[in-house]
Amino acid sequence: MLAAIRFDDGQRSRGKLFSISVTGGLLKLVKPLSQGDFVEIGFQTKVGTVIGMAEMLSPTRKATDGTLQPFRFIALGDDDHRNLRMALQSVSDQSYLGLSAGLASSLKSLF
């Protein structure tokens, strides 16, 4: 699933959401971010949009086409927290959170 990333200086990037939980997740990025960077991460689930502030943790390993890097949520709005919780509770298979082709264009409007 695609994730939109916005930095403190307003720059934007994208990554792939490799896994997600109520406390954080794992992104696949072309280039790793610095440990301790604070970013805004947004992604679309089938039950709604989730946008939250996150702290980037130490990259875990290199992948063939990027780096896997964990993050932890430090702030989620009530609606975002509810959407994330509902999406995680709705299915036992994480692939439920995948984006359809039609939802991919909505990433542009997240930030």
C-alpha positions, 0 to 999 in steps of 0.5 A: 500500500502506498503511503504519503510522507510529509516532512517538517519543511513541507517536502513530500515523498512516498513509500510503501507501507509494508506493515501497520499496527495501532502503534506504528508500522514499517515503510519501504523507502527508496532512501532511509530517513534519519532516525528520530525524524518526525514526519506526517504519514498518510495512507488510505484504507478501505474504511477511510484515510489515516494521517498521523505524526510519526517518529522514524526509527532506525532502518532495519535492513536493505531490500532489493529496491529500497530500505525497510524502516520502522516508525512509531505513531506519536499523534493520531487524531480521533478519526484517524485512530478510529479508521486505523483501529477499524481497518485492523479489526475488520480483517485478519489478513493485512492485505485488506489495507491495500490500495485499489488503483482508484484510491492511489490518486487520493494520496495526492490530496492527503497533504 
